[in-house]
Amino acid sequence: MSEFDSLKNEGEQYAKDHPQQVHEAEQDAEDAVKSKLGPDDGQQQDDQQNQSDDHDPDASQQGQSQQGDG
């Protein structure tokens, strides 16, 4: 077993044994991100959806076929 696997197993076991500390650490991390980046207002998720629509090959093919028909 590699040293990384050993550390990973220890971390997973610690998380199972101390769920409250894990939860508090997650909350602290979220608070730190919010303080640096501001509150999440859902805008980021909307932007990601718009970007995926822009790169959809089916959507671009439909647009090309409509342009070619006219």
Helices and strands as residue ranges (DSSP letters): H 3-17, H 19-37, H 43-54, H 57-69
